[in-house]
Amino acid sequence: HTVGFLGLQVTKFNLAKDNNLVSILEHFREEQGHDSLILKDMKSLKRSISEYEEYPETRSFYQPQYFLIDYQGADAHFGYSLFLEGLASKTGPELYEMLNRYHGSSAATFVRVHSQLDQDHFVEGCREISRLSPEALKCISDNLDQTAALYEIIIRKIKTHCRQKNAHQVA
């Protein structure tokens, strides 16, 4: 959904008062094709996205972004993207090392790109929002809090699913 979010953000910019358009367009260019990285990683693991059902919690995670961009403006989405970019920069390198060790680098390109090659995205995002109004910062902060809470729910759901699957395999 990232490219879709960025495209929607571009349509919401007011060129007379917004100065983040160039960074959004650059991010748009960089993100193109990232969705295919995870599919290639899965293929190297002999898995397919079609094997997995999307959790309602996952839809609840990304769907509000369309609303927020549409009704609060392009900058509101920074809360979501900063959360994910920060997560990738802080926990991604360790996750990449683990994936690489257990499954090989061909199964970890998505994580490598987001945790190593895109390390500057979080810092750049923080620099971009430092120029925004208090009202925009409030929307960003609220979105970041909501995104973090929903992400935690997804992680708990995945943990529960894994525990149940392991319990069934042991039994």
PyMOL commands that set and color helices and strands:
alter all, ss='L'
color gray80, all
select helices_A, chain A and resi 2-12+21-31+34-44+49-51+56-72+74-103+105-107+109-117+120-129+134-170
alter helices_A, ss='H'
color red, helices_A
deselect
rebuild
show_as cartoon
